[in-house]
Amino acid sequence: MDKQVTRTRKQTYSWPLQKDWADLLGAELDSSSMQSLAAFLTERRGSGADVYPPADQVFAAFAQTPLQTVRAVILGQDPYHNEGQAHGLSFSVNRGTPVPPSLANIFRELHADLGLDIPPHGNLGAWARQGVLLLNTVLTVEKNQPGAHQGKGWEQFTDAVIRLLSQREQPLVFMLWGAQAQKKGQAIDAGKHCVLTSSHPSPLSAHRGFLGCRHFSRANAFLKSRGLVPIDWSLLDSPAV
């Protein structure tokens, strides 16, 4: 994995990213929207607001999935807003944390699609280490306030991530779950990449298209058709992290 670097910005704020991602996203990290976002996050944390995930885990998806390893992107909305859940990977929670309802529906679909046993934990790090970028459209949230950090600048940043990934030569799988995630599809070259869309796996919407979507098998079928290694979606034997 590339050595981690810190890109220092104006307003004495820094965005810690691995070198490969920092090089790709440098222009976006220097943008006025990210400087405004930095000021907003500094103010919220400084005022005592409970911002999730912890500051050192906001970019965990990029740390665990180096740029050159990306084969698929799972895009959600914003992080879990309950204490002790969000740790920087979309839909994932640390071992020992009860599996949230959205993740339970993901496991339900995983079982229906591939026949895999339901994992005994909710940590999706094994997917990230295989090249599945577990990204949200917004990377921070506040305690018990879903959507609290929408419209603060994260959307422009994740727009750039998706756009730049779409421009890469290697075919990728984009799994866009929920209306916010699906909006990102406009920036994806569907002639080169596989774009899979469905409703969000939340209990409020999973029955409107997520359950039964078969995204896991469809993703692997696409990767195989391009001569790429499929993803092992099983989490039963993944190491504790």
C-alpha positions in Angstrom: 0.0 0.0 0.0 1.3 3.5 -0.8 2.7 5.5 2.0 0.1 7.7 3.5 0.6 11.4 2.9 -1.1 14.5 4.3 -2.1 17.2 1.8 -2.1 20.4 3.8 -4.7 23.0 2.8 -5.5 26.6 3.5 -7.3 27.2 6.8 -4.7 24.9 8.5 -6.8 21.8 7.6 -5.3 18.6 6.2 -6.9 15.8 4.3 -5.1 12.5 5.0 -5.2 10.3 1.9 -2.9 7.6 0.5 -0.5 9.0 -2.2 -2.3 7.4 -5.1 -5.6 8.8 -4.2 -4.1 12.2 -3.2 -2.5 12.5 -6.6 -5.7 11.7 -8.4 -7.9 14.0 -6.3 -5.4 16.8 -5.7 -7.3 19.4 -7.7 -10.6 18.6 -5.9 -8.9 18.7 -2.5 -7.7 22.2 -3.3 -11.2 23.4 -4.4 -13.1 26.1 -2.6 -15.9 23.7 -1.8 -13.4 21.4 0.1 -12.0 24.4 1.9 -15.5 25.4 3.0 -16.2 21.8 4.1 -12.9 21.8 6.1 -14.0 25.0 7.9 -17.5 23.5 8.6 -16.1 20.2 10.0 -13.6 22.1 12.1 -16.4 24.3 13.5 -18.7 21.3 14.2 -16.1 19.2 16.0 -14.8 22.3 17.8 -18.3 23.1 19.1 -18.6 19.6 20.6 -20.9 18.0 18.0 -20.7 14.3 17.7 -19.5 13.8 14.2 -19.2 10.3 12.7 -17.1 8.6 11.8 -14.1 9.7 13.9 -11.8 12.1 12.1 -9.1 9.5 11.5 -11.6 7.1 9.9 -13.4 9.5 7.4 -11.1 8.3 4.5 -10.9 4.7 5.6 -12.4 3.5 2.3 -9.5 5.0 0.4 -6.9 3.7 2.9 -8.2 0.1 2.7 -8.7 0.1 -1.1 -5.7 1.6 -3.0 -6.6 3.2 -6.3 -4.9 0.5 -8.5 -6.9 -2.3 -6.8 -10.4 -0.9 -7.4 -12.6 -3.3 -9.2 -16.0 -2.3 -7.9 -17.7 0.6 -6.1 -20.6 0.2 -3.7 -22.1 3.6 -3.2 -24.5 4.5 -0.4 -25.8 7.7 1.1 -24.3 9.0 4.3 -22.7 7.2 7.3 -24.6 5.5 10.1 -25.6 8.2 12.6 -25.8 6.1 15.7 -22.9 6.1 18.1 -20.2 3.4 17.5 -21.4 2.4 14.1 -19.7 4.4 11.3 -16.0 3.6 10.7 -15.4 4.9 7.2 -16.6 2.1 5.0 -20.2 2.4 3.6 -22.7 0.0 5.2 -19.9 -1.6 7.4 -19.6 -1.7 11.2 -16.8 -3.0 13.3 -16.9 -6.5 14.7 -18.9 -6.6 18.0 -21.3 -3.9 16.8 -24.8 -5.2 16.1 -25.6 -5.4 12.4 -27.7 -2.4 11.3 -31.0 -3.1 9.4 -29.6 -1.9 6.1 -26.6 -4.2 6.4 -28.9 -7.1 7.4 -30.8 -6.6 4.2 -27.5 -6.6 2.2 -26.7 -10.0 3.8 -30.2 -11.2 3.1 -29.7 -10.4 -0.6 -26.2 -11.9 -0.6 -27.7 -15.2 0.7 -30.6 -15.1 -1.8 -28.2 -14.3 -4.7 -25.2 -16.5 -4.1 -26.4 -18.9 -1.4 -23.7 -17.6 1.0 -24.3 -18.0 4.8 -25.1 -14.9 6.7 -21.9 -13.5 8.2 -21.6 -13.5 12.0 -20.3 -9.9 12.0 -20.8 -6.7 10.0 -17.3 -5.7 9.1 -16.9 -5.4 5.3 -13.2 -4.8 5.3 -12.6 -8.1 3.4 -14.5 -6.6 0.5 -12.5 -3.4 0.6 -9.2 -5.3 0.6 -10.3 -7.1 -2.6 -10.8 -3.8 -4.4 -14.4 -2.9 -3.5 -14.5 0.8 -2.7 -17.1 1.2 0.0 -18.1 4.8 -0.5 -20.9 7.1 0.6 -22.1 10.2 -1.3 -21.5 12.1 2.0 -18.6 11.0 4.3 -19.7 12.5 7.6 -22.8 12.9 9.7 -23.9 13.9 13.2 -25.3 11.8 16.0 -28.9 11.0 15.5 -29.2 13.4 12.6 -29.2 11.6 9.2 -28.3 13.8 6.4 -26.9 16.5 8.7 -23.8 17.1 6.4 -25.5 16.9 3.1 -25.0 20.0 0.9 -21.7 20.9 2.7 -19.3 19.9 0.0 -19.0 16.2 0.2 -21.2 15.7 -2.8 -18.8 17.6 -5.1 -15.9 15.5 -3.8 -17.6 12.1 -4.3 -18.8 13.4 -7.7 -15.1 13.8 -8.6 -14.2 10.4 -7.3 -16.8 8.7 -9.4 -16.0 10.8 -12.5 -12.3 10.1 -12.3 -12.8 6.4 -11.7 -15.1 6.3 -14.8 -12.3 7.8 -16.8 -9.9 5.0 -16.0 -9.2 2.4 -18.7 -10.0 -0.7 -16.6 -13.7 -1.7 -16.6 -15.3 -1.3 -13.2 -18.6 -2.3 -11.5 -20.6 0.5 -10.0 -23.3 -0.5 -7.5 -25.5 2.5 -6.8 -27.9 1.9 -3.9 -30.5 4.6 -3.3 -31.6 7.8 -5.1 -28.6 9.9 -4.0 -26.2 7.2 -5.2 -28.0 6.8 -8.5 -27.5 10.5 -9.3 -23.8 9.8 -9.6 -24.5 7.4 -12.5 -24.7 10.4 -14.8 -20.9 10.7 -14.6 -20.2 7.1 -15.4 -19.4 5.7 -18.9 -22.0 3.0 -19.1 -20.5 1.8 -22.3 -17.3 0.8 -20.6 -18.4 0.1 -17.0 -21.1 -2.0 -15.5 -23.6 0.2 -13.7 -26.0 -1.5 -11.3 -28.8 0.5 -9.6 -31.4 -0.3 -7.0 -33.3 1.2 -4.1 -31.4 1.7 -0.9 -31.2 -1.5 1.3 -32.9 0.4 4.2 -36.0 -1.4 5.6 -38.0 1.6 4.3 -37.0 1.0 0.7 -35.3 -2.4 0.3 -38.5 -4.1 -1.0 -38.7 -1.5 -3.8 -35.9 -3.0 -5.8 -32.9 -3.9 -3.7 -34.1 -7.3 -2.5 -33.9 -9.5 -5.6 -31.5 -7.2 -7.5 -28.8 -9.9 -7.7 -26.0 -7.3 -7.8 -23.4 -9.6 -6.3 -23.7 -12.3 -9.0 -24.1 -9.7 -11.8 -21.0 -7.9 -10.6 -18.9 -11.1 -10.8 -20.4 -12.1 -14.1 -19.3 -8.7 -15.6 -15.8 -9.0 -14.1 -15.4 -12.5 -15.5 -16.6 -11.4 -18.9 -13.8 -8.8 -19.0 -11.1 -11.4 -17.9 -11.0 -10.0 -14.4 -10.9 -11.9 -11.1 -14.4 -12.0 -9.4 -14.9 -10.9 -5.9 -15.2 -13.3 -3.0 -18.3 -11.9 -1.3 -18.1 -14.4 1.6 -17.2 -12.8 5.0 -17.2 -15.9 7.1 -13.5 -16.4 7.1 -12.3 -12.8 6.9 -9.7 -11.9 9.6 -10.8 -9.7 12.5 -10.0 -6.1 11.9 
